[in-house]
Amino acid sequence: MTRVKRGVMKMKRRRNVLKRTKGFRFARSKKEAAAKEAIAHAGNYAFRDRRTKKRINRALWNVRINAAVRPHGMSYSTFIHALKKKGVSLDRKVLSHLAAEHPQVFERILKNLA
């Protein structure tokens, strides 16, 4: 049986693991075993939080829309209901952007609902 020397592949694997943990703190960026565990957890968190991000953003849009319609004597729920009745198909992301960045346009939408 021929002899297998594993130095090249072992170093390549080690470099790859440590490259992925660059910027992590303490042993997690320097020691291979801790780095492997850190990569596994980071992957789990990334997968979970890609979904959480959508939830958080939608909540933020709702809060922004609510804050924009309150001075006009309307609540978020009545505003959304009025949009649905009128057949306006703007989503919450766009409405939130308009409320924050272009308040004049948002006010025109509000006036058309009344």
Residue frames as a rotation matrix with the C-alpha (Angstrom) as fourth column:
MET 1
0.580 0.815 0.000 0.00
0.815 -0.580 0.000 0.00
0.000 0.000 -1.000 0.00
THR 2
-0.208 -0.667 0.715 1.30
0.601 -0.664 -0.445 3.44
0.772 0.337 0.539 -0.85
ARG 3
-0.467 -0.070 -0.881 1.82
0.837 -0.355 -0.416 6.04
-0.284 -0.932 0.224 1.79
VAL 4
0.289 0.625 0.725 -0.59
0.704 -0.653 0.281 9.02
0.649 0.429 -0.628 1.87
LYS 5
-0.724 -0.500 -0.476 0.73
0.687 -0.593 -0.421 12.31
-0.072 -0.631 0.772 3.17
ARG 6
0.180 0.977 0.116 -2.11
0.969 -0.197 0.151 14.62
0.170 0.085 -0.982 4.17
GLY 7
-0.410 -0.435 -0.802 -0.27
0.700 -0.714 0.030 17.86
-0.585 -0.549 0.597 4.86
VAL 8
-0.986 -0.020 0.163 -1.34
0.131 -0.697 0.705 19.77
0.099 0.717 0.690 1.73
MET 9
-0.283 0.958 0.050 -5.06
0.328 0.048 0.943 18.98
0.901 0.283 -0.328 1.95
LYS 10
0.114 0.298 -0.948 -5.13
0.989 0.056 0.137 19.46
0.094 -0.953 -0.289 5.72
MET 11
-0.666 -0.431 -0.608 -3.61
0.507 -0.860 0.055 22.93
-0.547 -0.272 0.792 5.42
LYS 12
-0.886 0.383 0.263 -5.95
0.070 -0.449 0.891 23.79
0.459 0.807 0.371 2.55
ARG 13
0.028 0.936 -0.351 -8.98
0.650 0.249 0.718 22.79
0.759 -0.248 -0.602 4.63
ARG 14
-0.044 -0.134 -0.990 -7.67
0.957 -0.290 -0.003 24.66
-0.286 -0.948 0.141 7.66
ARG 15
-0.924 -0.344 -0.168 -7.05
0.275 -0.902 0.334 27.83
-0.267 0.262 0.928 5.64
ASN 16
-0.587 0.776 0.229 -10.54
0.187 -0.145 0.972 27.63
0.787 0.614 -0.060 4.17
VAL 17
0.232 0.669 -0.706 -12.14
0.875 0.174 0.452 27.29
0.426 -0.722 -0.545 7.63
LEU 18
-0.208 -0.391 -0.896 -10.08
0.814 -0.577 0.063 30.12
-0.542 -0.717 0.439 9.11
LYS 19
-0.961 -0.092 0.260 -10.77
0.242 -0.733 0.636 32.35
0.132 0.675 0.726 6.11
ARG 20
-0.200 0.974 0.109 -14.52
0.399 -0.020 0.917 31.96
0.895 0.227 -0.385 6.71
THR 21
0.527 0.379 -0.761 -14.14
0.838 -0.079 0.540 32.98
0.144 -0.922 -0.359 10.37
LYS 22
-0.603 -0.746 0.283 -12.08
0.697 -0.665 -0.268 36.08
0.388 0.036 0.921 9.66
GLY 23
-0.480 0.394 0.784 -13.32
-0.323 -0.910 0.259 38.88
0.816 -0.129 0.564 11.91
PHE 24
0.627 0.637 -0.447 -14.68
0.183 0.438 0.880 36.54
0.757 -0.634 0.158 14.58
ARG 25
0.397 -0.446 0.803 -13.40
-0.808 -0.585 0.075 37.09
0.436 -0.678 -0.592 18.12
PHE 26
0.232 -0.408 0.883 -10.95
-0.833 0.385 0.397 35.12
-0.502 -0.828 -0.250 20.25
ALA 27
-0.527 -0.537 0.658 -10.32
-0.221 0.835 0.504 31.42
-0.821 0.120 -0.559 19.49
ARG 28
0.403 0.817 0.413 -13.18
0.245 0.338 -0.909 31.34
-0.882 0.467 -0.064 16.99
SER 29
0.923 -0.090 -0.374 -10.95
-0.374 -0.432 -0.820 32.97
-0.088 0.897 -0.433 14.39
LYS 30
0.112 -0.993 -0.044 -7.68
-0.991 -0.108 -0.084 31.25
0.078 0.053 -0.996 15.26
LYS 31
-0.682 -0.336 0.650 -8.30
-0.493 0.867 -0.069 27.65
-0.541 -0.367 -0.757 16.30
GLU 32
-0.836 0.262 -0.483 -9.69
-0.384 0.350 0.854 25.17
0.393 0.899 -0.192 13.84
ALA 33
-0.690 0.597 -0.409 -12.05
0.681 0.728 -0.085 23.29
0.247 -0.337 -0.908 16.17
ALA 34
-0.368 0.546 -0.752 -13.63
0.451 -0.603 -0.658 26.47
-0.813 -0.581 -0.024 17.57
ALA 35
-0.700 0.048 -0.712 -13.78
-0.541 -0.686 0.486 27.95
-0.465 0.726 0.506 14.07
LYS 36
-0.887 0.393 -0.241 -15.67
0.088 0.658 0.748 24.94
0.453 0.643 -0.618 12.69
GLU 37
-0.411 0.754 -0.513 -18.25
0.895 0.227 -0.383 25.25
-0.172 -0.616 -0.768 15.47
ALA 38
-0.429 0.201 -0.881 -18.53
0.053 -0.968 -0.246 28.99
-0.902 -0.153 0.405 14.87
ILE 39
-0.897 0.081 -0.435 -19.15
-0.443 -0.160 0.882 28.40
0.002 0.984 0.180 11.15
ALA 40
-0.713 0.660 -0.236 -21.91
0.573 0.742 0.348 25.89
0.405 0.112 -0.907 11.92
HIS 41
-0.219 0.643 -0.734 -23.67
0.790 -0.325 -0.521 28.28
-0.573 -0.693 -0.437 14.30
ALA 42
-0.616 -0.059 -0.786 -23.21
-0.231 -0.940 0.252 31.24
-0.753 0.337 0.565 11.96
GLY 43
-0.949 0.265 -0.170 -24.86
-0.091 0.283 0.955 29.25
0.301 0.922 -0.245 9.18
ASN 44
-0.430 0.823 -0.372 -27.82
0.889 0.457 -0.016 28.40
0.156 -0.338 -0.928 11.37
TYR 45
-0.221 0.312 -0.924 -28.26
0.474 -0.794 -0.381 32.00
-0.853 -0.522 0.027 12.45
ALA 46
-0.839 -0.139 -0.527 -27.97
-0.345 -0.614 0.710 33.26
-0.422 0.777 0.467 8.88
PHE 47
-0.822 0.564 -0.078 -30.63
0.315 0.566 0.762 30.80
0.474 0.602 -0.643 7.69
ARG 48
-0.213 0.761 -0.613 -32.98
0.966 0.070 -0.249 31.67
-0.147 -0.645 -0.750 10.55
ASP 49
-0.221 0.073 -0.972 -32.50
0.357 -0.922 -0.150 35.41
-0.907 -0.381 0.178 10.28
ARG 50
-0.999 0.009 0.045 -33.12
0.041 -0.293 0.955 35.59
0.022 0.956 0.293 6.54
ARG 51
-0.286 0.957 -0.058 -36.71
0.692 0.248 0.678 34.81
0.663 0.154 -0.733 7.49
THR 52
0.038 0.256 -0.966 -36.73
0.930 -0.362 -0.059 36.98
-0.364 -0.896 -0.252 10.62
LYS 53
-0.834 -0.446 -0.324 -35.55
0.296 -0.859 0.418 39.97
-0.465 0.253 0.849 8.58
LYS 54
-0.711 0.635 0.301 -38.70
0.279 -0.138 0.950 39.85
0.645 0.760 -0.079 6.47
ARG 55
0.172 0.790 -0.589 -40.86
0.897 0.121 0.424 39.86
0.406 -0.602 -0.688 9.61
ILE 56
-0.171 -0.341 -0.924 -38.97
0.769 -0.632 0.091 42.76
-0.615 -0.696 0.371 11.17
ASN 57
-0.970 -0.237 0.051 -39.08
0.209 -0.711 0.671 44.85
-0.123 0.662 0.739 7.99
ARG 58
-0.361 0.911 0.200 -42.82
0.496 0.006 0.868 44.39
0.789 0.413 -0.454 7.58
ALA 59
0.288 0.425 -0.858 -43.37
0.957 -0.160 0.242 45.51
-0.035 -0.891 -0.453 11.19
LEU 60
-0.547 -0.580 -0.604 -41.21
0.524 -0.800 0.293 48.58
-0.653 -0.156 0.741 10.53
TRP 61
-0.886 0.271 0.377 -43.21
0.248 -0.411 0.877 49.45
0.393 0.870 0.297 7.40
ASN 62
0.053 0.972 -0.228 -46.46
0.774 0.104 0.625 49.16
0.631 -0.209 -0.747 9.38
VAL 63
0.099 -0.090 -0.991 -45.14
0.873 -0.470 0.130 51.48
-0.478 -0.878 0.031 12.10
ARG 64
-0.848 -0.491 -0.198 -43.99
0.324 -0.777 0.539 54.07
-0.418 0.393 0.819 9.53
ILE 65
-0.616 0.702 0.358 -47.33
0.363 -0.151 0.920 54.02
0.699 0.696 -0.161 7.72
ASN 66
0.257 0.725 -0.639 -49.20
0.919 0.021 0.393 54.34
0.299 -0.688 -0.661 11.01
ALA 67
-0.230 -0.439 -0.869 -47.03
0.706 -0.689 0.162 57.31
-0.669 -0.576 0.469 12.04
ALA 68
-0.977 -0.180 0.114 -47.71
0.205 -0.639 0.742 58.99
-0.061 0.748 0.661 8.69
VAL 69
-0.421 0.888 0.184 -51.51
0.377 -0.013 0.926 58.57
0.825 0.459 -0.329 8.75
ARG 70
-0.183 0.344 -0.921 -52.11
0.983 0.052 -0.176 59.49
-0.013 -0.938 -0.348 12.43
PRO 71
-0.791 -0.124 -0.600 -51.77
0.241 -0.963 -0.119 63.29
-0.563 -0.238 0.791 11.90
HIS 72
-0.839 0.511 -0.189 -54.53
-0.403 -0.347 0.847 63.02
0.367 0.786 0.497 9.28
GLY 73
-0.267 0.780 0.566 -56.97
-0.920 -0.031 -0.391 61.51
-0.287 -0.625 0.726 11.79
MET 74
0.611 0.424 -0.669 -56.74
-0.639 0.762 -0.101 57.98
0.467 0.489 0.736 10.52
SER 75
0.356 -0.513 0.782 -55.37
-0.569 0.544 0.616 54.74
-0.741 -0.664 -0.098 11.97
TYR 76
-0.678 -0.710 -0.190 -53.23
-0.617 0.410 0.671 52.19
-0.399 0.572 -0.716 10.17
SER 77
-0.699 0.415 0.582 -56.02
0.403 0.901 -0.158 49.64
-0.590 0.124 -0.797 9.93
THR 78
0.405 0.887 -0.220 -58.60
0.290 -0.353 -0.889 52.08
-0.867 0.296 -0.400 8.53
PHE 79
0.097 -0.482 -0.871 -56.01
-0.778 -0.582 0.235 53.33
-0.620 0.655 -0.432 6.03
ILE 80
-0.883 -0.452 0.124 -55.23
-0.309 0.759 0.573 49.81
-0.353 0.468 -0.810 4.78
HIS 81
-0.318 0.857 0.406 -58.96
0.586 0.514 -0.626 49.01
-0.746 0.039 -0.665 4.64
ALA 82
0.498 0.494 -0.713 -59.62
-0.169 -0.751 -0.638 52.16
-0.851 0.438 -0.290 2.58
LEU 83
-0.386 -0.719 -0.578 -56.80
-0.795 -0.057 0.603 51.23
-0.467 0.693 -0.550 0.19
LYS 84
-0.878 0.066 0.474 -58.29
0.180 0.963 0.199 47.78
-0.444 0.260 -0.858 -0.33
LYS 85
0.092 0.996 0.009 -61.78
0.501 -0.039 -0.865 49.21
-0.861 0.084 -0.502 -0.94
LYS 86
0.482 0.035 -0.875 -60.43
-0.508 -0.803 -0.312 51.69
-0.714 0.595 -0.370 -3.53
GLY 87
0.933 -0.129 0.337 -58.39
0.316 0.741 -0.592 48.95
-0.173 0.659 0.732 -5.23
VAL 88
0.595 -0.804 -0.007 -55.01
-0.777 -0.573 -0.262 50.60
0.207 0.161 -0.965 -4.66
SER 89
0.946 -0.200 -0.253 -52.39
0.199 0.980 -0.032 47.89
0.254 -0.020 0.967 -5.09
LEU 90
0.161 -0.914 0.373 -49.39
-0.558 -0.397 -0.729 49.57
0.814 -0.091 -0.574 -3.47
ASP 91
0.358 -0.077 -0.931 -47.69
0.567 0.810 0.151 47.29
0.742 -0.582 0.333 -0.97
ARG 92
0.923 0.084 -0.375 -46.59
0.376 -0.391 0.840 48.28
-0.076 -0.916 -0.393 2.51
LYS 93
0.004 -0.997 -0.071 -42.95
0.866 -0.032 0.499 48.64
-0.500 -0.064 0.863 1.52
VAL 94
-0.447 -0.113 0.888 -43.75
0.736 -0.610 0.293 51.23
0.508 0.784 0.356 -1.14
LEU 95
0.587 0.748 0.309 -46.25
0.378 -0.591 0.713 53.04
0.716 -0.301 -0.630 1.10
SER 96
0.704 -0.401 -0.586 -43.67
0.601 -0.101 0.793 53.20
-0.377 -0.910 0.170 3.89
HIS 97
-0.381 -0.881 0.280 -41.05
0.893 -0.273 0.357 54.59
-0.238 0.386 0.891 1.50
LEU 98
-0.158 0.411 0.898 -43.47
0.563 -0.709 0.424 57.21
0.811 0.573 -0.119 0.23
ALA 99
0.831 0.529 -0.170 -44.44
0.413 -0.383 0.826 58.19
0.372 -0.757 -0.537 3.78
ALA 100
0.483 -0.724 -0.492 -40.81
0.636 -0.097 0.766 58.59
-0.602 -0.683 0.413 4.85
GLU 101
-0.498 -0.849 0.174 -39.16
0.684 -0.262 0.681 59.99
-0.533 0.458 0.711 1.71
HIS 102
-0.889 0.251 0.384 -41.99
0.175 -0.587 0.791 61.67
0.424 0.770 0.477 -0.25
PRO 103
-0.716 0.619 -0.323 -44.63
0.441 0.042 -0.897 62.95
-0.542 -0.784 -0.303 2.20
GLN 104
-0.508 0.548 -0.665 -46.36
-0.675 -0.733 -0.088 65.12
-0.535 0.404 0.742 -0.45
VAL 105
-0.592 0.260 -0.763 -47.08
-0.546 0.566 0.617 62.08
0.592 0.782 -0.193 -2.61
PHE 106
-0.839 0.261 -0.478 -48.28
0.483 0.763 -0.431 60.15
0.252 -0.592 -0.766 0.43
GLU 107
-0.667 0.609 -0.429 -50.66
-0.008 -0.582 -0.814 62.99
-0.745 -0.539 0.392 1.33
ARG 108
-0.489 0.480 -0.728 -52.09
-0.872 -0.275 0.405 62.92
-0.006 0.833 0.553 -2.19
ILE 109
-0.711 0.228 -0.665 -52.81
0.042 0.958 0.284 59.21
0.702 0.174 -0.691 -1.75
LEU 110
-0.808 0.391 -0.441 -54.54
0.518 0.112 -0.848 60.01
-0.282 -0.913 -0.293 1.56
LYS 111
-0.591 0.589 -0.551 -56.68
-0.490 -0.805 -0.334 62.73
-0.641 0.073 0.764 -0.05
ASN 112
-0.561 0.360 -0.746 -57.79
-0.699 0.276 0.659 60.39
0.443 0.891 0.097 -2.83
LEU 113
-0.814 0.236 -0.530 -59.01
0.388 0.901 -0.195 57.89
0.432 -0.364 -0.825 -0.22
ALA 114
-0.802 0.470 -0.368 -61.23
0.186 -0.389 -0.902 60.38
-0.567 -0.792 0.224 1.58
